[in-house]
């Protein structure tokens, strides 16, 4: 039976609970509950000064030598990861888009982890329509988040956008493992829709590379650096643009082949 474009109000709580359950089962680590924002949680458009100050101070105390730019990056990546996951899960696994202004986020030490989602009506439609809806909300929300980060530490738009682009690209590869029927062509086309809707196309790409058995796997070609090398200098991320290109390709290809199984 086809979904209607708009869930009725009476169905909003059921749809919200189902989306939260889908997020938990598809990731194994997302922890959400239906409901309004508890006091002290982060909420786009809310008074988040206390939440962000506490997270910032926890990062400074844990990584004092990493520096202000690292702290700014961690503030940013902490705030965006759950909304990004929920946007992709809502469109491609759940089949309807929630109102992200009803999303609030919890903090555990130096990590933003755990969320609440208000039981509001959700919108369904074609995949293209839902991507446009989810990406539009995500763009507004992340613009607000970046402005808040900049009240504590300076983070320029370009590196912030590159990190959001990497998160979305990695989610496209994650989605491929949950939607096994998707071909490389399908993943690339879906990624282009998301990158275009979020205006991220110049900041990241999915790169087809030979898998060694006549087939190809997809890897992320990123421009932005997460700065994790400042706390783990002995180890660079597999996709890190700071390492030689041949090393990056070898490491990412090996990982992609292993994950394919």
Secondary structure, DSSP 4 states (H G I P E B T S, - for coil): -PPPSB--GGGHHHHHHHHHHHHHHHHS---EEESSPPTT-EETTS--HHHHHHHHHHHHHH-TTT-HHHHHHHHHHHHHHHHHHHHHHIIIIISSB--GGGEEEEEETTEEEEEEE-----B---HHHHHHHHHHHHHHHHHHHHHHHTTTS---HHHHHHHHHHHHHHHHHHHHHH-TT--HHHHHHHHHHHHHHTT-TTTEEEEEEE-SSS-EEEEEEE-----GGGT-TT---TT-TTS-HHHHHHHHHHHHHHHH-
